[in-house]
Amino acid sequence: MSDDWEAFSPNRFGSGSDASVELRCAYDSQNLYVAFKANDDRIVRSKKARANSEDRVSLSLSGGGSKNLSFAVLPGAKRVPRKALRVPSYVELEDSRQERGFFIELSIPMRKIPGWSPTSPYLAGAIQFHDVDQPSGGKAQSVLGMKGKLHFSEGAETYKSFMRATGLKNKDVV
């Protein structure tokens, strides 16, 4: 699955073979696509799927306002399948084990992201990898990822064109 994403530059968090992440995003007029690769020397999962004490990826997205689309994915491990927590049925989700970690790919309809509209210049959000190295009721030893804004390329160009056409400066716009 990850070969499809090689043309997209990743954002990297952490380093080394344990608890490092590569995040890639793409979009079209209908969907947001997210590729999340976690390097993890030990995937900690159980059949009980206790999110707070197992490896997981959490995601939160919003086009603005107080509502978020939020869910978590516990990756599949050798003897335990992937567990999706609060993932709506309209989100397409794939995961695969990698030589040292796992890969998660998501497709999310833009119209389902709270506050999103075709004129939204960005999405606010967070995506995090909670790396648990001790399986017995432990908590995450590392939490890696990003929190911020995912800007759409045409939004920035539209803004720049508007500023040029009106002769305004950034300080003039509130």
KEMARVEX-981657 format. One record per residue (C-alpha): residue number from 1; x, y, z. Coordinates in Angstrom, 3 decimals. Layout:
<k=NUM; east=X; north=Y; up=Z>;
...
END
This chain:
<k=1; east=0.000; north=0.000; up=0.000>;
<k=2; east=2.697; north=2.510; up=0.868>;
<k=3; east=4.153; north=2.480; up=-2.672>;
<k=4; east=1.169; north=4.569; up=-3.847>;
<k=5; east=2.344; north=7.422; up=-1.631>;
<k=6; east=5.988; north=7.774; up=-2.670>;
<k=7; east=5.283; north=10.915; up=-4.760>;
<k=8; east=4.029; north=12.733; up=-1.655>;
<k=9; east=6.604; north=14.191; up=0.736>;
<k=10; east=6.123; north=12.923; up=4.284>;
<k=11; east=6.062; north=14.871; up=7.506>;
<k=12; east=8.294; north=12.974; up=9.926>;
<k=13; east=8.093; north=12.805; up=13.708>;
<k=14; east=10.510; north=10.970; up=15.987>;
<k=15; east=13.526; north=9.000; up=14.831>;
<k=16; east=14.910; north=5.501; up=14.861>;
<k=17; east=13.238; north=2.107; up=14.637>;
<k=18; east=10.952; north=2.617; up=17.626>;
<k=19; east=8.324; north=5.337; up=17.745>;
<k=20; east=8.900; north=7.254; up=14.547>;
<k=21; east=6.171; north=8.309; up=12.146>;
<k=22; east=5.708; north=9.361; up=8.526>;
<k=23; east=2.486; north=11.203; up=7.674>;
<k=24; east=1.285; north=11.955; up=4.148>;
<k=25; east=-1.936; north=13.663; up=3.068>;
<k=26; east=-3.666; north=14.205; up=-0.259>;
<k=27; east=-7.109; north=15.330; up=-1.347>;
<k=28; east=-9.432; north=15.711; up=-4.290>;
<k=29; east=-12.812; north=17.425; up=-4.587>;
<k=30; east=-14.522; north=14.594; up=-2.689>;
<k=31; east=-12.096; north=13.035; up=-0.204>;
<k=32; east=-9.202; north=13.566; up=2.155>;
<k=33; east=-6.615; north=10.782; up=2.015>;
<k=34; east=-4.218; north=10.073; up=4.871>;
<k=35; east=-1.289; north=7.656; up=4.943>;
<k=36; east=0.273; north=6.978; up=8.323>;
<k=37; east=3.378; north=4.816; up=8.677>;
<k=38; east=4.606; north=4.010; up=12.170>;
<k=39; east=7.992; north=2.485; up=12.852>;
<k=40; east=7.611; north=0.461; up=16.005>;
<k=41; east=9.902; north=-2.309; up=17.178>;
<k=42; east=7.062; north=-3.892; up=19.167>;
<k=43; east=3.341; north=-3.611; up=18.405>;
<k=44; east=1.479; north=-4.007; up=21.702>;
<k=45; east=-2.082; north=-5.291; up=21.220>;
<k=46; east=-4.460; north=-7.646; up=22.994>;
<k=47; east=-7.765; north=-9.320; up=22.159>;
<k=48; east=-9.489; north=-7.029; up=24.697>;
<k=49; east=-8.443; north=-3.927; up=22.703>;
<k=50; east=-7.880; north=-1.557; up=25.623>;
<k=51; east=-7.133; north=1.656; up=23.762>;
<k=52; east=-5.420; north=3.474; up=26.624>;
<k=53; east=-2.881; north=0.685; up=27.204>;
<k=54; east=-2.160; north=-0.450; up=23.634>;
<k=55; east=-0.536; north=0.980; up=20.515>;
<k=56; east=-2.973; north=3.203; up=18.649>;
<k=57; east=-3.357; north=6.045; up=16.203>;
<k=58; east=-5.865; north=8.774; up=17.050>;
<k=59; east=-7.238; north=11.306; up=14.587>;
<k=60; east=-9.330; north=14.448; up=15.032>;
<k=61; east=-10.456; north=16.741; up=12.174>;
<k=62; east=-12.616; north=19.830; up=11.868>;
<k=63; east=-13.330; north=22.477; up=9.265>;
<k=64; east=-13.867; north=24.947; up=12.095>;
<k=65; east=-16.255; north=25.281; up=14.985>;
<k=66; east=-16.596; north=23.138; up=18.053>;
<k=67; east=-17.409; north=19.717; up=16.543>;
<k=68; east=-14.689; north=17.292; up=15.478>;
<k=69; east=-14.572; north=14.010; up=13.640>;
<k=70; east=-12.561; north=11.928; up=16.109>;
<k=71; east=-11.646; north=8.262; up=16.189>;
<k=72; east=-8.829; north=5.819; up=16.929>;
<k=73; east=-7.331; north=2.784; up=15.227>;
<k=74; east=-5.483; north=0.011; up=17.013>;
<k=75; east=-3.257; north=-1.630; up=14.374>;
<k=76; east=-3.372; north=-5.311; up=13.619>;
<k=77; east=-0.692; north=-7.468; up=15.220>;
<k=78; east=0.437; north=-11.073; up=14.733>;
<k=79; east=-2.514; north=-12.679; up=16.507>;
<k=80; east=-4.897; north=-9.748; up=16.833>;
<k=81; east=-6.802; north=-8.007; up=14.029>;
<k=82; east=-7.084; north=-4.259; up=13.660>;
<k=83; east=-9.648; north=-2.610; up=15.936>;
<k=84; east=-11.355; north=0.597; up=14.823>;
<k=85; east=-12.778; north=2.688; up=17.688>;
<k=86; east=-15.583; north=5.131; up=16.852>;
<k=87; east=-14.623; north=5.045; up=13.151>;
<k=88; east=-17.742; north=5.994; up=11.155>;
<k=89; east=-18.827; north=3.572; up=8.421>;
<k=90; east=-18.180; north=6.187; up=5.716>;
<k=91; east=-14.427; north=6.250; up=6.497>;
<k=92; east=-12.505; north=3.761; up=4.358>;
<k=93; east=-9.715; north=2.210; up=6.365>;
<k=94; east=-6.911; north=-0.176; up=5.462>;
<k=95; east=-3.959; north=-1.280; up=7.519>;
<k=96; east=-1.029; north=-3.574; up=7.054>;
<k=97; east=1.842; north=-4.815; up=9.136>;
<k=98; east=5.244; north=-3.705; up=7.940>;
<k=99; east=8.660; north=-5.189; up=8.605>;
<k=100; east=9.096; north=-2.811; up=11.560>;
<k=101; east=5.705; north=-1.386; up=12.430>;
<k=102; east=2.473; north=-0.764; up=10.559>;
<k=103; east=0.828; north=1.324; up=7.863>;
<k=104; east=-2.678; north=2.844; up=7.994>;
<k=105; east=-4.448; north=4.399; up=5.026>;
<k=106; east=-7.683; north=6.405; up=5.316>;
<k=107; east=-10.149; north=7.925; up=2.886>;
<k=108; east=-12.570; north=10.402; up=4.467>;
<k=109; east=-15.378; north=12.136; up=2.546>;
<k=110; east=-14.796; north=15.882; up=2.919>;
<k=111; east=-18.534; north=16.584; up=3.282>;
<k=112; east=-18.560; north=14.443; up=6.445>;
<k=113; east=-15.892; north=16.507; up=8.233>;
<k=114; east=-17.685; north=18.891; up=10.634>;
<k=115; east=-17.468; north=22.511; up=9.520>;
<k=116; east=-15.906; north=21.734; up=6.127>;
<k=117; east=-17.194; north=23.504; up=3.023>;
<k=118; east=-15.795; north=23.810; up=-0.513>;
<k=119; east=-14.492; north=27.270; up=0.439>;
<k=120; east=-12.616; north=26.064; up=3.548>;
<k=121; east=-8.951; north=27.092; up=3.252>;
<k=122; east=-7.819; north=24.415; up=5.733>;
<k=123; east=-8.783; north=21.681; up=8.155>;
<k=124; east=-7.783; north=21.846; up=11.799>;
<k=125; east=-6.735; north=18.566; up=13.267>;
<k=126; east=-4.450; north=16.257; up=15.128>;
<k=127; east=-3.081; north=12.820; up=14.401>;
<k=128; east=-1.029; north=10.981; up=16.989>;
<k=129; east=0.696; north=7.652; up=17.465>;
<k=130; east=0.561; north=6.376; up=21.037>;
<k=131; east=3.443; north=3.900; up=21.371>;
<k=132; east=3.065; north=1.439; up=24.242>;
<k=133; east=6.105; north=-0.727; up=24.895>;
<k=134; east=4.940; north=-2.538; up=28.067>;
<k=135; east=1.847; north=-4.717; up=27.469>;
<k=136; east=0.658; north=-5.141; up=31.061>;
<k=137; east=-1.630; north=-2.154; up=31.590>;
<k=138; east=1.037; north=0.318; up=30.646>;
<k=139; east=0.498; north=3.703; up=29.163>;
<k=140; east=2.140; north=5.184; up=26.094>;
<k=141; east=5.869; north=5.749; up=26.471>;
<k=142; east=5.836; north=8.031; up=23.421>;
<k=143; east=3.160; north=10.127; up=21.755>;
<k=144; east=4.175; north=11.406; up=18.323>;
<k=145; east=2.307; north=13.287; up=15.658>;
<k=146; east=1.055; north=16.695; up=14.746>;
<k=147; east=-1.573; north=19.167; up=15.774>;
<k=148; east=-2.293; north=22.096; up=13.511>;
<k=149; east=-3.803; north=23.050; up=10.186>;
<k=150; east=-3.823; north=21.195; up=6.908>;
<k=151; east=-3.964; north=23.917; up=4.252>;
<k=152; east=-5.456; north=23.332; up=0.822>;
<k=153; east=-3.161; north=24.623; up=-1.904>;
<k=154; east=-5.865; north=26.487; up=-3.808>;
<k=155; east=-6.955; north=28.278; up=-0.615>;
<k=156; east=-3.562; north=29.945; up=-0.283>;
<k=157; east=-3.558; north=30.947; up=-3.950>;
<k=158; east=-7.081; north=32.365; up=-3.695>;
<k=159; east=-6.054; north=34.428; up=-0.664>;
<k=160; east=-2.928; north=35.744; up=-2.402>;
<k=161; east=-4.953; north=36.673; up=-5.505>;
<k=162; east=-7.510; north=38.479; up=-3.357>;
<k=163; east=-4.782; north=40.436; up=-1.564>;
<k=164; east=-3.130; north=41.444; up=-4.853>;
<k=165; east=-6.446; north=42.451; up=-6.452>;
<k=166; east=-7.536; north=44.578; up=-3.481>;
<k=167; east=-4.123; north=46.025; up=-2.639>;
<k=168; east=-4.549; north=44.964; up=0.989>;
<k=169; east=-1.790; north=43.786; up=3.320>;
<k=170; east=-2.095; north=40.892; up=5.801>;
<k=171; east=-2.394; north=43.364; up=8.699>;
<k=172; east=-5.491; north=44.878; up=6.999>;
<k=173; east=-7.455; north=41.627; up=7.130>;
<k=174; east=-8.992; north=40.309; up=10.328>;
END
